[in-house]
Amino acid sequence: MLEINVASSHPYSVVIGSGALRKLPELLDGVVRVAVVYPTVLSAPAGTISALLQANGVQVLPLVVPEGELAKTPAVVAALWQALAAADFTRSDLVVGVGGGATTDVAGFAAASYLRGIPWVAVPTTVLGAVDAAVGGKTAIDLPEGKNLVGAFHEPRAALVDLELLRKLPEREVCSGLAEVAKAGLISDPAILRLILEDPDESRDVVSERFAELVARAVAVKSAVVAGDLTERTSLGTMVGREQLNYGHTMGHAIETYEHFRWRHGEAIAVGMVYAAELAAITSGLSAETVALHRDVLRLLSLPTSYSAAPYEALRALISRDKKTRGTTPRFVLLDQLQHPVVVSPTEDALNTAYQRIAL
């Protein structure tokens, strides 16, 4: 079992390993009621968690939410608020989000906003949830106008990454989550890229030691970044704080929104990272070798590297709603060299040209 400490303003641990759920009773000090938020497809692990909680003397409130991005709506979070209120939840009680990134996002946002904040624990059941959504304290819901437009920073009491919960994931879902692992390698940790390039098959195998190391390294990258900049306030010039974790996300989120979230997050972010690399080649001379490395690593993870289904003008309008935009000026996290992110405001011509390069 590995514990990675997130040394932010409210320190907590990310526990990674088979059987990590056994740590849950240690997080119940003073807790009377626990709301377990989960989609129907995860009724079995949610039931196991509920039984563990009840065995430790707490009352359990099961709260079922839709699967995937359908959970991240104002209507769903309002229903969660009402259920917590009807069950007399107080600030000493706890919310446990069991599921992928969408479930932990909505569970965390409900916890962040109910009574102006009650504790919560993330139990990710997808690779994406384990390495991204469950770590770092970002919680959010979507609007029809865009992804994650309403949210709050609310760090969990802990994130329990039980690798046993990942064993039955479809390969496409595993690969989608590994896009965020590849991102961590591109912006920070060269060992991640080496591990993927050496053995991509083992990298995609959730029971392998290589996979466990990749998850741990990606969590360590995010934890270190978040500890230094929880609320994305330090990006200025070439000094990039938490915004570096948005590498590939500006175009990726635009694709997700245009596709009405039918694309998996990691698949859209993979294309977004290739777009960012092409944009960096245009704006700051990122080497052709590094651009090619993006494509090579992502293809080895069975992820897409091109996209042409949307007209550029539609994606450009969606980019304007990205949270990094200031006024009418889009801002992108790019690389001026491998593992060295910067924030850039590209020209309109550069934005368009980069899209033509990925629209193959």
C-alpha positions as CSV (number, residue, x, y, z in Angstrom):
1,M,0.0,0.0,0.0
2,L,1.4,3.4,-1.0
3,E,0.3,6.7,0.6
4,I,1.0,10.0,-1.2
5,N,0.6,13.0,1.0
6,V,-0.9,16.2,-0.6
7,A,0.6,18.9,1.5
8,S,-1.9,21.6,0.7
9,S,-3.7,24.0,3.1
10,H,-5.8,21.0,4.3
11,P,-3.4,18.0,4.0
12,Y,-4.7,14.6,3.1
13,S,-3.5,11.3,1.8
14,V,-4.1,9.5,-1.5
15,V,-3.9,5.8,-0.6
16,I,-3.1,3.5,-3.6
17,G,-3.1,-0.3,-3.6
18,S,-5.2,-3.4,-3.4
19,G,-7.4,-3.2,-0.3
20,A,-7.2,0.6,0.1
21,L,-10.8,0.7,1.1
22,R,-9.8,-0.8,4.4
23,K,-8.6,2.6,5.4
24,L,-12.1,4.1,5.3
25,P,-12.9,3.4,9.0
26,E,-9.9,5.5,10.0
27,L,-11.7,8.5,8.5
28,L,-14.8,8.3,10.5
29,D,-13.8,10.2,13.7
30,G,-16.9,12.1,14.9
31,V,-19.0,11.0,11.9
32,V,-22.7,9.9,12.5
33,R,-24.0,9.7,9.0
34,V,-22.4,8.9,5.7
35,A,-23.9,9.5,2.2
36,V,-22.6,7.0,-0.3
37,V,-23.0,8.6,-3.8
38,Y,-22.8,6.1,-6.7
39,P,-24.3,5.2,-10.1
40,T,-26.4,2.0,-10.3
41,V,-23.7,0.1,-12.2
42,L,-21.6,0.3,-9.1
43,S,-24.2,-1.0,-6.7
44,A,-21.9,-3.9,-5.7
45,P,-18.9,-1.9,-4.5
46,A,-21.2,0.7,-3.0
47,G,-22.9,-2.1,-1.0
48,T,-19.5,-3.3,0.2
49,I,-18.6,0.2,1.3
50,S,-22.0,0.6,3.0
51,A,-21.6,-2.7,4.9
52,L,-18.1,-1.6,6.1
53,L,-19.5,1.7,7.3
54,Q,-22.4,0.1,9.1
55,A,-20.0,-2.3,10.8
56,N,-18.3,0.7,12.2
57,G,-21.4,2.1,13.7
58,V,-22.4,4.9,11.3
59,Q,-25.7,5.5,9.5
60,V,-25.6,5.1,5.7
61,L,-27.6,7.1,3.2
62,P,-27.3,5.5,-0.3
63,L,-27.7,8.2,-3.0
64,V,-27.9,6.9,-6.6
65,V,-26.8,9.3,-9.4
66,P,-26.8,8.8,-13.2
67,E,-23.8,7.3,-14.8
68,G,-21.0,9.4,-16.3
69,E,-21.4,13.1,-17.3
70,L,-25.2,12.8,-16.9
71,A,-24.6,13.0,-13.1
72,K,-22.9,16.4,-13.4
73,T,-26.1,18.6,-13.8
74,P,-27.7,21.2,-11.6
75,A,-30.7,19.0,-11.2
76,V,-28.7,16.1,-9.8
77,V,-26.7,18.2,-7.4
78,A,-30.0,19.9,-6.2
79,A,-31.4,16.4,-5.5
80,L,-28.3,15.5,-3.5
81,W,-28.6,18.7,-1.4
82,Q,-32.3,17.9,-0.7
83,A,-31.5,14.3,0.3
84,L,-28.7,15.5,2.7
85,A,-31.1,18.0,4.2
86,A,-33.9,15.5,4.6
87,A,-31.5,13.1,6.4
88,D,-30.4,15.9,8.8
89,F,-26.7,15.9,7.7
90,T,-24.5,18.2,9.7
91,R,-21.0,19.5,9.1
92,S,-19.5,16.6,11.1
93,D,-21.1,14.1,8.7
94,L,-19.4,12.7,5.5
95,V,-20.0,12.2,1.8
96,V,-18.3,9.3,0.0
97,G,-18.2,9.5,-3.8
98,V,-17.9,6.1,-5.4
99,G,-17.3,6.1,-9.2
100,G,-15.4,7.7,-12.0
101,G,-14.5,11.3,-12.3
102,A,-18.0,12.5,-13.0
103,T,-19.3,10.8,-9.8
104,T,-16.6,12.2,-7.6
105,D,-17.0,15.6,-9.2
106,V,-20.7,15.8,-8.4
107,A,-20.3,14.2,-4.9
108,G,-17.5,16.6,-4.1
109,F,-19.4,19.6,-5.3
110,A,-22.5,18.6,-3.3
111,A,-20.2,18.3,-0.2
112,A,-18.5,21.6,-1.0
113,S,-21.8,23.5,-1.3
114,Y,-24.0,21.8,1.3
115,L,-23.9,23.8,4.6
116,R,-21.0,25.7,2.9
117,G,-18.9,22.6,3.1
118,I,-18.9,19.2,4.7
119,P,-16.2,16.5,4.6
120,W,-16.0,14.0,1.7
121,V,-13.9,11.1,0.6
122,A,-13.2,10.0,-3.0
123,V,-13.3,6.4,-3.9
124,P,-12.4,6.3,-7.6
125,T,-13.4,3.3,-9.7
126,T,-11.8,4.3,-13.0
127,V,-8.2,5.1,-14.0
128,L,-9.3,8.7,-14.8
129,G,-10.8,9.1,-11.4
130,A,-7.8,7.7,-9.7
131,V,-5.2,9.9,-11.3
132,D,-7.2,13.0,-11.9
133,A,-10.6,13.8,-10.6
134,A,-10.2,12.3,-7.1
135,V,-7.0,14.2,-6.4
136,G,-6.6,17.9,-6.0
137,G,-9.9,19.2,-4.6
138,K,-11.5,20.3,-7.8
139,T,-15.3,19.6,-7.8
140,A,-17.7,20.7,-10.5
141,I,-20.8,20.2,-12.6
142,D,-21.5,20.9,-16.2
143,L,-23.9,23.3,-18.0
144,P,-25.3,22.9,-21.5
145,E,-22.9,25.7,-22.5
146,G,-19.8,23.9,-21.4
147,K,-18.0,21.5,-19.1
148,N,-17.1,22.2,-15.4
149,L,-18.5,25.8,-15.6
150,V,-19.9,25.6,-12.0
151,G,-17.7,24.2,-9.2
152,A,-15.6,24.8,-6.1
153,F,-12.3,23.9,-4.7
154,H,-13.0,21.4,-1.8
155,E,-10.3,19.0,-0.9
156,P,-11.3,15.5,0.3
157,R,-10.5,14.0,3.7
158,A,-8.8,11.3,1.7
159,A,-8.8,9.6,-1.7
160,L,-8.8,5.8,-1.6
161,V,-7.5,4.3,-4.9
162,D,-8.3,0.6,-4.4
163,L,-6.8,-1.1,-7.4
164,E,-9.1,-4.1,-7.0
165,L,-12.0,-1.8,-8.2
166,L,-10.2,-1.2,-11.5
167,R,-9.8,-4.9,-12.5
168,K,-13.0,-5.3,-14.5
169,L,-12.7,-2.0,-16.5
170,P,-13.1,-2.3,-20.3
171,E,-9.8,-1.6,-22.0
172,R,-11.1,1.5,-23.7
173,E,-11.9,3.0,-20.3
174,V,-8.4,2.1,-19.0
175,C,-6.8,3.8,-22.0
176,S,-8.9,6.9,-21.6
177,G,-7.7,7.3,-18.1
178,L,-4.1,6.7,-19.1
179,A,-4.3,9.9,-21.2
180,E,-4.0,11.9,-17.9
181,V,-1.0,9.7,-17.0
182,A,0.6,10.5,-20.3
183,K,-0.1,14.2,-19.6
184,A,1.8,14.0,-16.3
185,G,4.7,12.5,-18.2
186,L,4.7,15.3,-20.8
187,I,4.5,18.1,-18.3
188,S,6.6,16.8,-15.5
189,D,7.9,13.2,-15.1
190,P,10.0,11.7,-17.9
191,A,9.9,8.3,-16.2
192,I,6.2,8.0,-17.1
193,L,7.0,8.3,-20.8
194,R,9.8,5.8,-20.5
195,L,7.6,3.3,-18.8
196,I,4.9,3.6,-21.5
197,L,7.4,3.4,-24.4
198,E,9.2,0.4,-22.9
199,D,6.1,-1.7,-22.6
200,P,2.8,-0.2,-23.7
201,D,0.9,-3.5,-23.2
202,E,1.9,-3.8,-19.6
203,S,1.2,-0.1,-19.1
204,R,-2.4,-0.9,-20.1
205,D,-2.6,-3.9,-17.8
206,V,-4.3,-2.9,-14.5
207,V,-2.9,-5.8,-12.6
208,S,0.7,-5.2,-13.6
209,E,3.4,-3.5,-11.4
210,R,4.1,-1.1,-14.3
211,F,0.5,0.1,-14.3
212,A,0.6,0.6,-10.5
213,E,3.8,2.6,-10.8
214,L,2.3,4.8,-13.6
215,V,-0.8,5.6,-11.4
216,A,1.4,6.4,-8.4
217,R,3.7,8.6,-10.5
218,A,0.8,10.5,-12.0
219,V,-0.8,11.1,-8.6
220,A,2.6,12.3,-7.3
221,V,2.8,14.8,-10.1
222,K,-0.6,16.2,-9.5
223,S,-0.2,16.2,-5.7
224,A,3.0,18.2,-6.0
225,V,1.5,20.8,-8.3
226,V,-1.7,21.1,-6.2
227,A,0.3,21.5,-3.0
228,G,1.9,24.6,-4.5
229,D,-1.2,26.1,-6.1
230,L,-4.6,24.8,-5.0
231,T,-6.7,27.5,-6.7
232,E,-4.8,28.2,-9.9
233,R,-3.5,31.6,-8.8
234,T,0.2,31.4,-9.7
235,S,0.3,31.3,-13.4
236,L,2.0,34.5,-14.6
237,G,4.3,34.8,-17.6
238,T,6.4,31.6,-17.6
239,M,5.6,30.8,-14.0
240,V,2.9,28.0,-14.3
241,G,1.1,26.6,-11.3
242,R,-1.9,24.4,-11.3
243,E,-2.9,25.5,-14.7
244,Q,-0.3,23.1,-16.1
245,L,-2.6,20.3,-15.2
246,N,-4.9,21.7,-17.9
247,Y,-2.4,20.7,-20.6
248,G,-4.5,19.5,-23.6
249,H,-7.8,20.4,-21.9
250,T,-8.6,23.6,-23.7
251,M,-9.2,21.9,-27.0
252,G,-10.1,18.7,-25.3
253,H,-13.0,20.2,-23.4
254,A,-14.2,21.9,-26.6
255,I,-14.3,18.6,-28.4
256,E,-16.2,17.0,-25.4
257,T,-18.8,19.7,-25.4
258,Y,-19.2,19.7,-29.2
259,E,-19.7,15.9,-29.1
260,H,-22.2,16.3,-26.3
261,F,-19.9,14.3,-24.0
262,R,-20.2,11.1,-26.2
263,W,-16.4,11.1,-26.4
264,R,-14.5,9.8,-23.4
265,H,-12.7,12.5,-21.5
266,G,-9.2,10.9,-22.0
267,E,-9.8,10.5,-25.7
268,A,-10.7,14.2,-26.2
269,I,-7.7,15.2,-24.0
270,A,-5.4,13.1,-26.1
271,V,-6.4,15.0,-29.2
272,G,-6.1,18.2,-27.2
273,M,-2.5,17.4,-26.2
274,V,-1.6,16.8,-29.8
275,Y,-3.3,20.1,-30.7
276,A,-1.3,21.8,-28.0
277,A,1.9,20.4,-29.3
278,E,1.2,21.5,-32.8
279,L,0.3,25.0,-31.4
280,A,3.5,25.1,-29.5
281,A,5.5,24.2,-32.6
282,I,3.9,27.2,-34.3
283,T,4.2,29.7,-31.5
284,S,7.4,28.8,-29.7
285,G,9.3,26.4,-31.9
286,L,8.6,23.1,-30.0
287,S,10.7,20.5,-31.8
288,A,9.2,18.2,-34.4
289,E,10.6,15.3,-32.3
290,T,8.6,16.3,-29.3
291,V,5.4,16.7,-31.4
292,A,6.0,13.3,-32.8
293,L,6.6,11.9,-29.3
294,H,3.1,13.1,-28.3
295,R,1.5,11.1,-31.1
296,D,3.7,8.0,-30.5
297,V,3.0,7.8,-26.7
298,L,-0.8,8.3,-27.2
299,R,-1.1,5.8,-30.0
300,L,0.7,3.2,-27.9
301,L,-2.1,3.8,-25.3
302,S,-4.7,3.2,-28.1
303,L,-5.8,6.9,-27.9
304,P,-6.8,9.1,-30.9
305,T,-4.4,11.8,-32.1
306,S,-6.6,13.6,-34.7
307,Y,-10.0,15.1,-35.0
308,S,-12.0,16.7,-37.8
309,A,-15.7,16.2,-37.0
310,A,-16.3,19.8,-36.0
311,P,-15.9,23.0,-38.0
312,Y,-13.0,25.1,-36.5
313,E,-15.4,28.0,-35.9
314,A,-17.6,25.9,-33.6
315,L,-14.6,24.8,-31.5
316,R,-13.2,28.3,-31.4
317,A,-16.4,29.5,-29.9
318,L,-16.3,26.9,-27.2
319,I,-12.6,27.7,-26.5
320,S,-13.8,31.2,-25.5
321,R,-15.6,29.7,-22.6
322,D,-12.5,28.0,-21.2
323,K,-11.8,29.0,-17.6
324,K,-8.2,30.1,-18.6
325,T,-9.6,32.7,-21.0
326,R,-9.3,36.3,-19.8
327,G,-11.7,38.7,-21.4
328,T,-11.7,37.7,-25.1
329,T,-8.1,36.4,-25.0
330,P,-7.7,32.7,-25.0
331,R,-4.8,31.3,-22.9
332,F,-3.3,27.8,-23.5
333,V,-0.9,25.7,-21.5
334,L,1.8,24.7,-24.0
335,L,5.3,23.3,-23.8
336,D,8.3,25.2,-24.9
337,Q,10.2,22.0,-24.3
338,L,9.4,18.6,-22.8
339,Q,8.4,18.8,-19.2
340,H,8.5,22.7,-19.2
341,P,4.9,24.1,-19.4
342,V,4.2,27.8,-20.2
343,V,1.0,29.8,-20.6
344,V,0.6,31.4,-24.0
345,S,-2.0,33.5,-25.7
346,P,-1.7,32.4,-29.4
347,T,-2.8,34.4,-32.4
348,E,-6.0,33.5,-34.2
349,D,-4.0,32.4,-37.2
350,A,-1.9,30.0,-35.0
351,L,-5.1,28.5,-33.4
352,N,-6.6,27.8,-36.8
353,T,-3.4,26.5,-38.4
354,A,-2.9,24.0,-35.5
355,Y,-6.4,22.7,-35.9
356,Q,-5.7,22.0,-39.6
357,R,-2.7,20.0,-38.6
358,I,-4.8,17.6,-36.4
359,A,-7.8,17.5,-38.7
360,L,-6.3,14.6,-40.7
